[in-house]
């Protein structure tokens, strides 16, 4: 699978589009003045304990207090509080933990007021960005991530990614990391470390320990908490760090300074991949040049249409997202079990893409087309797991219920991506909205294909708005000529000023209109 990263930088934000085999699967947006990002480390002050919720509210400088649940404290929280207090009071003289006396771990079933008290100062890390009216969600299990491994202070264990399946390689990495890690620091070995040399691992470990030192130096300078101690990489670099692999074949950026920064970063973490970084030089907007604008227009909104004519209706409520699968009026299903399975499988693949693209989290309920065949239900469930395999967010998929519903829970760490794709209607002077004009030719071709499949010997013409007619006829080969090569049939296109720009009609030889439904 080929992967491309297209980065559009403007004065106010950075947009990052991830393409897999030229299909848009993820889009990320980061404001240039964002102060709260996942992974940022703060020294916070406990503002309020909520024993009923077994949680605390923490002041980290955000307009709303951040939320810290007991389960996110981590077993090493006493050691973390002790280290924080010693650093703030001046008792601690070094960030190294070799001589640090670790405190006894807390139990999983404890109470928040047994561990924390009001006005306690503690190190915290952003677990989830502020969403809607809620403040950030925090964790006290501090992680400093790198491309090959993750540093975890106050722990001594070494964990190897389950995705590294070769037992000899797992053992090699386990023994190697045990031999080089500093005392009272734990390490999580990531999948990207597979096959890496000792020098590469040692170099990254040194960089991670240096980051811990930088955080400590900021901590001892804090006079009145809260305060930010360590910022996560910007969105672009963190995505590159987490997903860059051998399957990436291109990274295109439209900003020269950002291009230089990313090329330098790639050269540091993966020198052999530096050549894939390219600077976008043409005047055509970068997203338009790579077909991303069209994909955004067709993928967002309440309805998502698939190539077969089937479509999804995606609704959002306060508690969940609901997705309804429809075969479409032009999809000839004929109540055949295999055809229904085909539509459901196509829908399942598109749903997996939509969840990543919109970054939909929480509970998702999908109403697939009813299938009576038990074997087909099992096939759909397994295929859905396969479709979701590339999703980096943690998720759980339940089997189809007896009502034909599938439930999915997906990790939510930041607000859902929402893009308004509706345009002001040119035929009603802005009093209503219609589907994007950029898709009118795609919709026309889809309907024309339906007419040709249902009546292969029929001769017909199409009446369209003059602007659309001009677009279809211009160039060599024109769109109409491409239709001739594709469908082996010459189709007459007639301009009609009474049609608005999105309207078109099919007529047979006798001038009677061909109804599509």
C-alpha positions in Angstrom: 0.0 0.0 0.0 1.3 3.4 -1.0 1.0 6.2 1.5 1.3 10.0 0.8 1.2 12.9 3.2 0.1 16.2 1.8 0.7 19.2 4.1 -1.0 22.5 3.5 0.4 25.3 5.6 -1.3 28.7 6.0 -0.8 31.7 8.3 -3.3 30.4 10.9 -3.1 26.6 10.7 -1.6 23.5 9.2 -3.7 20.9 7.4 -2.3 17.4 7.0 -3.9 14.9 4.7 -3.0 11.2 4.7 -3.6 9.3 1.5 -3.6 5.5 1.1 -3.5 4.3 -2.5 -4.6 7.9 -3.4 -7.7 7.7 -1.1 -8.1 10.3 1.6 -8.2 8.4 5.0 -7.2 11.0 7.6 -7.2 14.7 7.8 -5.7 16.7 10.7 -5.8 20.4 11.5 -3.6 22.2 13.9 -3.9 25.9 14.8 -0.5 27.6 14.9 -1.4 29.1 18.3 -2.6 25.9 20.0 -1.5 25.7 23.6 -2.9 22.3 24.6 -1.9 19.3 22.6 -2.0 15.6 23.4 1.3 14.6 25.1 2.2 18.0 26.6 3.5 17.7 30.2 2.4 20.3 32.8 2.9 20.8 36.5 -0.7 21.2 37.8 -2.4 22.1 41.0 -5.3 20.0 42.4 -8.3 22.4 42.6 -11.1 20.0 43.6 -11.6 16.4 44.7 -14.7 14.6 43.6 -15.0 11.3 45.6 -18.3 10.5 44.0 -16.6 10.4 40.6 -13.3 9.1 42.1 -11.6 11.9 40.2 -10.0 15.3 40.7 -10.1 18.6 38.8 -6.7 20.0 38.1 -5.6 23.6 37.2 -3.1 23.5 34.3 -3.8 27.0 33.0 -6.8 26.2 30.8 -10.0 28.2 31.1 -11.7 25.0 32.3 -10.1 22.7 34.9 -8.7 19.5 33.5 -10.1 16.1 34.6 -8.0 13.4 36.2 -9.6 10.1 37.1 -8.2 7.6 39.6 -7.6 5.0 36.9 -5.3 7.5 35.1 -3.1 8.1 38.1 -1.0 5.1 37.5 0.5 2.9 40.2 3.6 5.1 40.5 1.7 8.3 41.5 3.2 8.5 45.0 6.7 8.5 43.5 5.6 11.2 41.0 4.2 13.5 43.7 7.3 13.0 45.8 9.6 13.9 42.8 7.5 17.0 42.0 7.5 18.3 45.5 11.3 17.8 45.9 11.9 19.6 42.6 9.7 22.5 43.5 11.1 22.9 47.0 14.7 22.7 45.9 15.5 19.4 47.7 16.1 17.6 44.4 19.4 18.5 42.6 19.2 16.2 39.5 16.7 14.7 37.1 18.4 11.3 37.3 16.5 8.7 39.2 19.3 6.4 40.1 19.4 7.5 43.8 15.6 8.2 44.0 13.8 6.1 46.5 10.6 4.9 44.8 7.4 5.0 47.0 5.0 2.1 47.4 2.6 1.7 44.5 -1.2 2.4 44.9 -3.9 -0.2 44.4 -6.2 -0.2 41.4 -9.3 -0.1 43.6 -8.3 2.8 45.8 -10.0 6.2 46.3 -8.8 9.5 44.9 -8.9 11.3 48.3 -6.6 8.6 49.7 -3.9 9.6 47.2 -4.4 13.3 46.4 -5.3 16.4 48.5 -6.4 19.9 47.6 -3.6 22.2 46.4 -1.2 19.3 45.8 1.2 19.9 42.9 1.8 17.0 40.5 3.2 16.3 37.0 0.4 15.5 34.5 0.2 14.8 30.8 -2.5 15.7 28.3 -4.4 12.5 27.5 -7.3 14.0 25.5 -7.7 17.5 24.1 -10.5 19.8 25.3 -13.7 18.6 23.6 -16.9 20.7 23.5 -17.5 22.1 27.0 -15.1 19.8 28.7 -11.5 20.6 29.7 -8.5 18.4 28.9 -8.3 14.9 30.3 -5.1 14.1 32.1 -2.9 11.2 33.0 -0.1 10.9 35.7 1.5 8.0 33.8 4.1 10.2 32.1 5.4 9.0 28.7 8.0 10.6 26.6 7.6 9.0 23.1 10.2 8.6 20.4 10.1 6.8 17.1 11.6 3.6 18.3 10.6 3.6 22.0 8.8 5.3 24.8 10.4 6.4 28.0 8.4 5.8 31.2 9.9 7.4 34.4 9.5 5.7 37.8 9.2 2.2 36.2 11.8 -0.5 35.7 10.1 -2.8 33.2 10.7 -3.3 29.5 7.8 -4.0 27.2 8.0 -5.0 23.5 5.3 -4.2 21.0 3.0 -7.1 20.3 3.2 -6.3 16.6 6.8 -7.6 16.7 6.0 -11.3 16.3 9.4 -12.8 15.8 10.4 -14.4 19.1 14.1 -14.1 18.6 13.8 -10.4 17.7 11.6 -9.8 20.8 14.2 -11.5 23.0 17.1 -9.5 21.4 15.3 -6.2 22.0 14.4 -7.2 25.5 17.9 -8.1 26.5 19.4 -5.1 24.6 17.1 -2.5 26.2 17.6 -4.0 29.7 21.3 -3.5 29.3 21.2 0.2 28.3 18.3 1.7 30.1 18.9 3.9 33.1 17.8 2.9 36.6 14.1 3.6 37.6 13.2 4.3 34.0 11.0 1.9 32.0 10.9 1.6 28.3 8.2 0.5 25.7 9.8 -0.8 22.5 7.7 0.3 19.5 7.2 -1.7 16.3 9.6 0.6 14.4 12.5 -0.7 16.5 12.4 -4.1 14.8 15.8 -4.9 13.3 17.4 -1.7 14.5 21.0 -1.6 15.6 22.3 -1.0 19.1 23.6 2.4 18.1 20.2 3.6 16.8 18.4 2.5 20.0 21.1 4.0 22.2 21.0 7.3 20.4 17.2 7.6 20.7 17.3 6.6 24.4 19.8 9.5 25.0 17.4 11.9 23.2 14.5 10.8 25.4 16.5 11.1 28.6 17.6 14.6 27.4 13.9 15.5 27.1 13.3 14.4 30.6 16.2 16.6 31.7 14.7 19.6 29.8 11.4 19.0 31.6 13.1 18.8 35.0 15.0 22.1 34.3 11.6 23.8 33.5 10.1 22.3 36.6 12.6 23.7 39.1 12.1 27.2 37.5 8.3 27.1 38.2 7.5 29.5 41.1 3.7 29.4 41.0 2.2 26.3 39.4 0.5 25.6 37.0 3.0 25.7 34.1 3.9 23.9 30.9 7.1 21.9 31.2 7.4 20.0 27.9 5.6 20.3 24.6 4.8 17.4 22.3 6.1 17.7 18.8 3.9 19.7 16.5 1.1 17.7 14.8 3.1 17.2 11.6 6.2 15.8 13.3 4.2 13.7 15.7 2.3 12.1 12.8 5.5 11.4 11.0 7.1 9.9 14.1 4.1 7.6 14.7 3.2 6.4 11.2 6.3 6.9 9.0 7.1 3.5 7.5 8.7 1.9 4.4 5.3 2.1 2.6 5.5 6.0 2.5 6.5 7.1 -0.9 5.8 10.8 -0.8 5.5 13.8 1.5 4.5 17.1 -0.2 4.6 20.5 1.5 3.6 23.9 0.2 5.6 26.0 2.7 9.4 26.3 2.2 10.3 26.8 5.9 8.1 23.8 7.0 9.6 21.8 4.1 13.1 22.5 5.4 12.1 21.6 9.0 10.4 18.4 8.0 13.3 17.3 5.7 15.7 17.9 8.5 13.5 16.0 10.9 13.2 13.0 8.5 16.9 13.1 7.9 17.5 12.7 11.6 15.0 9.9 12.2 15.1 8.0 8.9 17.9 9.3 6.5 16.9 6.9 3.8 13.5 8.5 3.6 14.6 12.1 3.2 14.3 11.9 -0.6 10.5 11.4 -0.4 10.0 14.9 1.0 9.0 17.3 -1.9 8.2 21.0 -2.1 5.0 22.0 -3.9 6.0 24.6 -6.4 3.0 25.2 -8.7 0.4 28.0 -8.3 -2.5 25.5 -8.1 -3.5 25.0 -4.4 -1.8 21.9 -3.0 -5.0 20.2 -1.9 -6.6 20.8 -5.3 -3.6 19.6 -7.2 -3.6 16.3 -5.4 -7.4 15.8 -5.6 -7.9 16.2 -1.9 -10.4 19.1 -2.2 -12.7 16.9 -4.3 -12.5 14.0 -1.8 -13.2 16.3 1.1 -16.3 17.6 -0.7 -17.6 14.1 -1.4 -16.7 12.5 2.0 -18.1 15.0 4.5 -21.6 15.9 5.2 -24.6 13.9 6.3 -24.6 11.6 3.3 -21.6 9.6 1.9 -22.2 8.0 -1.5 -20.2 4.9 -2.7 -19.3 4.0 -6.3 -22.1 1.4 -6.6 -24.7 4.0 -5.8 -25.2 2.7 -2.2 -24.9 5.4 0.4 -24.4 6.0 4.2 -26.4 8.4 6.4 -24.3 9.5 9.3 -26.1 11.1 12.2 -24.5 12.5 15.4 -26.2 12.6 18.8 -24.9 13.6 22.2 -24.4 10.0 23.2 -23.4 8.3 20.0 -23.0 8.3 16.2 -25.6 6.3 14.1 -24.8 5.1 10.6 -27.5 3.8 8.3 -26.6 1.7 5.2 -28.8 2.2 2.2 -28.6 0.2 -1.1 -29.7 3.3 -3.1 -32.6 3.6 -5.6 -30.4 2.7 -8.6 -28.7 -0.3 -7.0 -30.3 -3.5 -8.4 -30.1 -5.8 -5.4 -33.0 -8.1 -6.3 -33.1 -9.4 -2.7 -30.3 -11.8 -3.5 -28.2 -12.7 -0.4 -24.9 -12.3 -2.2 -25.8 -8.9 -3.5 -26.8 -7.7 0.0 -23.5 -9.0 1.4 -21.7 -7.1 -1.4 -23.4 -3.8 -0.5 -22.7 -4.4 3.2 -19.0 -5.2 2.6 -18.6 -2.0 0.5 -20.4 0.0 3.2 -18.2 -1.6 5.9 -15.0 -0.5 4.1 -16.3 3.0 3.6 -17.4 3.2 7.3 -13.9 2.2 8.4 -12.6 5.0 6.2 -15.2 7.5 7.5 -14.3 6.8 11.1 -10.7 7.6 10.5 -11.4 10.5 8.2 -13.8 12.3 10.6 -12.0 10.9 13.7 -15.3 9.8 15.1 -15.0 8.5 18.7 -17.2 7.0 21.4 -20.1 4.7 20.6 -20.9 4.0 16.9 -24.1 2.0 16.0 -24.3 0.8 12.4 -27.6 -0.4 10.8 -26.5 -2.7 8.0 -29.0 -4.1 5.4 -30.6 -7.2 7.0 -28.9 -10.5 6.2 -30.7 -13.8 7.0 -27.7 -15.9 6.1 -25.7 -16.6 9.3 -22.5 -17.3 7.4 -22.7 -13.9 5.7 -23.1 -12.2 9.1 -19.9 -13.8 10.2 -18.1 -12.8 7.0 -19.2 -9.2 7.5 -18.0 -9.1 11.1 -14.6 -10.5 10.2 -14.2 -8.2 7.2 -15.1 -5.2 9.4 -12.2 -6.1 11.7 -9.9 -6.3 8.6 -11.1 -2.9 7.4 -10.4 -1.4 10.8 -7.0 -3.0 11.1 -5.2 0.1 9.8 -7.0 2.4 12.3 -4.4 3.6 14.9 -7.1 4.5 17.5 -8.1 1.8 19.9 -11.4 0.2 19.0 -13.7 -2.7 19.9 -16.1 -4.3 17.4 -19.1 -6.4 18.6 -20.8 -9.0 16.4 -24.1 -8.1 14.6 -27.1 -8.2 17.0 -30.3 -10.1 16.1 -31.6 -6.8 14.9 -28.8 -6.5 12.4 -27.0 -3.7 14.3 -23.2 -3.6 14.8 -21.7 -1.7 17.7 -18.2 -0.2 17.7 -16.4 1.8 20.4 -13.5 3.9 19.2 -11.0 5.9 21.2 -11.7 9.6 21.3 -8.8 11.9 22.1 -9.7 15.1 20.3 -12.8 16.7 18.8 -14.4 15.1 15.7 -13.3 16.6 12.4 -16.3 18.5 10.9 -16.1 20.2 7.5 -19.1 22.0 6.1 -19.2 21.0 2.4 -22.4 22.7 1.4 -22.3 25.6 -1.0 -24.7 28.5 -1.5 -27.1 27.6 -4.2 -26.5 29.8 -7.3 -30.1 29.2 -8.6 -31.9 30.6 -5.5 -29.7 33.6 -4.7 -28.4 32.1 -1.5 -31.7 31.1 0.1 -30.9 27.4 0.2 -28.0 25.0 -0.1 -27.1 22.2 -2.5 -24.5 19.5 -2.9 -21.0 20.7 -4.0 -20.9 21.8 -7.7 -17.5 20.0 -8.1 -19.4 16.7 -7.9 -22.1 17.4 -10.5 -20.2 15.6 -13.3 -19.5 12.6 -11.1 -23.2 12.3 -10.3 -24.2 12.7 -13.9 -21.8 9.9 -15.0 -23.1 7.6 -12.2 -26.7 8.1 -13.4 -25.7 7.7 -17.0 -24.0 4.4 -16.2 -27.2 3.2 -14.5 -29.3 4.1 -17.6 -26.8 2.2 -19.9 -26.8 -0.8 -17.6 -30.6 -1.0 -17.3 -31.2 -0.2 -21.1 -28.1 -1.1 -23.0 -29.6 -0.6 -26.5 -31.3 2.7 -25.8 -30.2 5.9 -27.6 -30.6 9.0 -25.4 -29.5 12.5 -24.9 -28.7 14.6 -21.8 -29.9 18.2 -21.2 -27.7 20.2 -18.8 -27.0 23.8 -17.8 -24.9 25.6 -20.5 -22.0 26.0 -18.1 -21.9 22.2 -17.6 -22.3 21.7 -21.3 -19.3 23.8 -22.0 -17.2 21.9 -19.4 -18.2 18.5 -20.9 -17.3 19.6 -24.5 -14.1 21.5 -23.9 -10.5 20.1 -24.3 -9.1 17.1 -26.1 -10.1 14.6 -25.3 -13.3 16.1 -23.9 -15.3 14.5 -21.1 -17.9 13.4 -23.7 -15.2 11.7 -25.8 -13.9 10.0 -22.6 -17.5 8.7 -22.1 -17.4 7.3 -25.7 -14.2 5.4 -25.0 -15.5 4.1 -21.7 -19.1 3.1 -22.6 -18.6 2.5 -26.4 -21.6 4.8 -27.1 -21.9 8.3 -28.4 -24.0 10.4 -26.1 -25.6 13.7 -27.3 -25.3 16.5 -24.7 -27.7 19.5 -25.1 -27.5 22.8 -23.3 -30.7 24.0 -21.7 -30.8 27.4 -20.0 -33.9 26.3 -17.9 -31.8 23.8 -16.1 -30.0 25.1 -13.0 -26.3 24.2 -12.7 -26.9 21.0 -10.8 -29.9 19.8 -12.8 -29.8 17.4 -15.7 -32.4 15.2 -17.5 -32.2 12.1 -19.8 -34.4 11.9 -22.9 -35.0 9.1 -25.3 -35.2 9.4 -29.2 -38.9 10.3 -29.0 -38.2 13.1 -26.6 -39.7 11.4 -23.5 -37.9 11.9 -20.3 -36.2 8.8 -18.8 -37.0 8.5 -15.1 -34.2 7.3 -12.9 -36.3 6.0 -10.0 
